[in-house]
Amino acid sequence: MVEFRGKYEHSIDDRGRVSLPARYRNEFAERIILTMSADGCIEVYTEDGFNQVASHVTVEPPTTPEGRRLRQLAAVDGTVVIAGRKECLEIWNPRRLEEVSGDVAAAPSTEQAPEV
């Protein structure tokens, strides 16, 4: 199973489509499974990757009205950031990704500094 890594900037076309990074396109040749993440991005899974995490996610087929709303819920339009997250790719609104990344960076660490 491939591990997805890196960040790529792409644009959504007039029909609501976005191309996946070239290095990962073959992984999705057979089937793409889209889910909405709790963080507000669209998760893009291969069938094998999805099967490994299936008990933890809710699927919305892109051909249903609920599935088409994934794009609206994730607020992706125009430029998007596609980020690798080991088991899947994530499609982010750049501003939302910055907000979420900022929240993580600003969160206090639970680790304690070593004693001197």
C-alpha positions in Angstrom: 0.0 0.0 0.0 1.3 3.4 -1.0 1.9 6.1 1.7 0.7 9.5 0.6 3.0 12.4 1.4 3.6 16.0 0.4 1.4 19.1 -0.4 0.3 20.1 -3.9 -1.6 23.2 -5.0 -4.3 22.6 -7.7 -7.4 24.4 -9.0 -10.9 23.1 -9.2 -12.3 23.5 -12.7 -15.8 24.9 -13.7 -17.3 21.5 -13.3 -16.1 21.0 -9.8 -13.2 18.6 -10.7 -9.7 18.7 -9.4 -6.8 16.6 -10.8 -4.8 14.5 -8.3 -1.1 14.8 -8.1 0.5 13.0 -11.0 2.6 10.7 -8.8 -0.6 9.3 -7.2 -3.0 9.1 -10.2 -2.3 5.4 -10.9 -3.3 4.5 -7.3 -6.8 5.8 -8.0 -7.2 4.3 -11.5 -9.8 1.7 -10.4 -11.8 3.5 -7.7 -11.9 6.7 -5.6 -13.7 6.9 -2.3 -14.5 10.4 -0.9 -15.4 11.1 2.7 -15.8 14.3 4.7 -13.3 14.6 7.6 -14.2 16.1 10.9 -11.4 18.7 10.3 -13.3 20.1 7.3 -11.5 18.6 4.3 -12.4 16.0 1.8 -10.5 12.7 2.3 -9.6 10.8 -0.9 -9.1 7.0 -0.5 -8.1 4.2 -2.7 -10.4 1.2 -2.2 -7.7 -0.7 -0.2 -6.9 2.3 2.0 -10.6 2.9 2.7 -11.2 -0.7 3.6 -8.5 -0.4 6.3 -10.2 2.6 8.0 -13.9 1.8 6.9 -15.2 1.5 10.4 -14.1 5.0 11.3 -15.5 7.0 8.4 -18.9 7.8 6.7 -19.0 7.6 2.9 -20.9 9.9 0.7 -21.0 8.7 -3.0 -20.2 11.6 -5.3 -23.2 10.8 -7.4 -25.7 11.7 -4.7 -26.8 15.2 -3.6 -25.1 14.5 -0.2 -21.9 13.5 -2.0 -21.9 16.6 -4.1 -22.3 18.7 -0.9 -18.9 17.4 0.2 -17.4 20.2 -1.9 -19.6 22.8 -0.4 -19.0 21.6 3.2 -15.3 21.6 2.7 -15.5 25.1 1.1 -13.3 24.0 -1.8 -13.6 26.1 -4.9 -10.8 27.6 -7.0 -7.4 26.8 -5.6 -7.1 23.9 -3.2 -4.3 22.2 -1.4 -4.0 18.4 -1.7 -2.0 17.0 1.2 -0.8 13.5 1.8 -1.8 11.9 5.1 -0.2 8.4 4.8 -3.4 6.4 4.2 -5.2 9.0 2.0 -5.0 12.4 0.3 -6.9 15.4 1.8 -8.4 18.2 -0.3 -8.3 21.4 1.6 -9.5 25.0 1.2 -6.1 26.8 1.7 -7.5 29.2 4.3 -9.1 26.4 6.3 -5.9 24.3 6.2 -4.0 27.4 7.5 -6.5 27.8 10.3 -6.3 24.2 11.3 -2.5 24.1 11.1 -2.3 27.3 13.1 -4.6 25.8 15.8 -2.4 22.7 16.0 0.8 24.9 16.2 -0.8 27.1 18.8 -2.0 24.2 21.0 0.0 23.8 24.2 2.3 20.8 24.3 1.5 18.1 26.8 5.1 17.1 26.9 7.2 18.3 29.8 10.6 19.9 29.3 13.4 17.7 30.5 14.8 18.5 33.9 18.2 19.9 34.1 
